[in-house]
Amino acid sequence: MRDSLLKEARRLVIKVGSSLVASRESGLRPDRIERIAEDLSSIKRSGREVLLVSSGAIVSGLQKLGLSAYPKSLPVKQASAAVGQSRLMWAYEKAFEQLGEQVAQVLLTHQDLEDRRRFLNARHTLTTLIEFGIIPVINENDTVAVEEIRFGDNDNLAAQVAHLADADLLVILSDVDGLFTEDPRQNASATLIPLVTEITKDIERLAGSPRTFEGTGGMSTKIQAAKTVAQYGVATLIINGEQPGLLPAVFNGAPAGTFFQPRSHRMASRKHWIAFTVRAKGQIVLDGGAVEALVRRGKSLLPSGILEVDGDFGPGDAVACVDQERKEVAKGLVNFSADTLRKMKGLKTADIQKAMGPQEYEEAIHRDNLVVL
Ligand code: GLU
């Protein structure tokens, strides 16, 4: 499966981590950027479409600001990202220009994707850039993104971009060879896991161990990214980005890195967006009957199956649907505000009419706006 998927993947999102392109001590590393550009250009010449998600703005900016340590304060991080991003882009511009490639800077915030209209608009922009043969170089708009609503790490951003751009493959260039059975820096007997067919709890545990790996996101955010895109039918490959030429080589069959197999059934884009892009603003606790109706029978959620409503949300917002053990079973866009649902909960449609007058919708969440998890 790996071989055929890599061979057939046409549109690629390639993510480069901060530690590959910059260091705290000496700032940006143009030599690394040149090598990455060479690899990407060679892949593009072989007939594939390439989108690059590159970190490194904050770390590159530190040196320009004369700071030696990674800042804790958000405004300093944001200032550092502002000075670093232009330097990062300048290096990519220069490196790609020498190879006859054009690049474009795209800075995204999570809000750009949370609004479905803006999401589709960003999708059109990326597609248009690709049609022009341009390589989009994407980063989070760190300078304006507020902490609570950030993508947070670029592994997550890259996963969102893979969905946004309708990519066939996500490639994460890391400073390690892939996912190991143990931390290879601590334990020489650790072995590389070449193939992950399903991201189980055990795989997540492997990546989540606090001893595991360095770097901005670490392995756990990479696994989460792989999990997110797998639902969209997109495979992920984590390989070592420090080895020049490895990236083009894997497309010619070199057996490097860890390959994460995608789900065979691709989730519809809108449902994927509800499940993985939009953030839940509240929580609805369902009774057993409603859980059964949603999960097994593909029904809409009616107010009669609601036991409790937590949070403060409005019509159209995303909410998590949980069972009585508070395990998330579904996520969806609600038709009513939290306050209205609190009045409706447990009531049959006829009783709601009697108590509150005629309502625009019968369902609390229509099944078209609902994703079972
Ligand atoms: N967007 C951040 C930067 O360019 C990196 C976030 C991350 O480390 O994943 O510096």
Boltz pocket constraint, residues with backbone or C-beta under 6 A from the ligand:
constraints:
  - pocket:
      binder: B
      contacts: [[A, 18], [A, 54], [A, 55], [A, 56], [A, 57], [A, 58], [A, 59], [A, 81], [A, 139], [A, 140], [A, 142], [A, 152], [A, 153], [A, 154], [A, 155], [A, 216], [A, 217]]
      max_distance: 6.0
